[in-house]
Amino acid sequence: MKFLKALFLLENDFEDLEFFYPYYRLKEEGIEVVVASSDRETKIGKHGYTITPDLIYSEVIPEEYAALVIPGGKSPERVRVNEEAVEIVRKFADKVIAAICHGPQLLISAGLVEGRKLTSWIGIRDDVKAAGGIYEDREVVIDGKIITSRMPDDLPAFCREILKKLGIRK
Amino acid sequence: MKFLKALFLLENDFEDLEFFYPYYRLKEEGIEVVVASSDRETKIGKHGYTITPDLIYSEVIPEEYAALVIPGGKSPERVRVNEEAVEIVRKFADKVIAAICHGPQLLISAGLVEGRKLTSWIGIRDDVKAAGGIYEDREVVIDGKIITSRMPDDLPAFCREILKKLGIRK
């Protein structure tokens, strides 16, 4: 198996399943999963699950990673106000980026939405459109290497497409 | 792909990730996932996630399923006091049974532990031993078609082995 690394950008109030399902799923495939945040404090999800970041944003070397995963909840709003984090997202523009629920907020901040097909949590649908995105209400939308989904129930389709895009599953 | 069904036995206070990770994971493979419980009320996990059962125990036809999955938390203690549910577990004795965390409590009640290698949440380790089980402290233990794990962080290994046993992954 080829050695791959995936990066998660995470702050407090992340949607627990939207973090842990992809995190465990990529681990199941032998992919190294790395969590970056604004500081080293343990982060807590909306439902109380916790994870301690491996890195702070300034330590991330985007070139090391094959994919970026952006879980939803209130985390993306906290990530997007950090310019270092937004800069990381921009550096993944030619790699696999997977954003679910409120995750596309970070794609808007990074200027990656205009003219692209994507989906998101319905509550930010109008922001996606206002940023020039072509919104589709489907469990998973793929545009080039950008994969987006709407909510936890979309996780099976979301991860299936991430792993296809990484060449790990058919 | 062959058509497979998997059954989950679930009551209130289930460990949310231990239910949802396998539930979504099997869905990702196109397996039909069915949740059975003592009544049709929506069940709530320890962390607040919810799921509405598809069936009550008396409606389960074990012959329809390729695998039984028993998530942990306080759910297994509630399942095991229901004789119909314990009888379902016994009927899976020759099929794939996957139990995580407190899930093996149900295997004890069904009389499936004696002389078998298995693991569980450390807090019920002595019950597994008292029931004649050979306890191993590893992320996943396989004995015939019985697959057991200890806790949420074991989920990648747990599901990898379930899918291997079902012939879906290498």
Interface residues (C-beta under 8 A of the other chain):
Chain A: D16 L17 F20 Y21 Y24 R25 K27 E28 H47 G48 Y49 P152 L155 P156 A157 C159 R160
Chain B: D16 L17 F20 Y21 Y24 R25 K27 E28 H47 G48 Y49 P152 L155 P156 A157 C159 R160
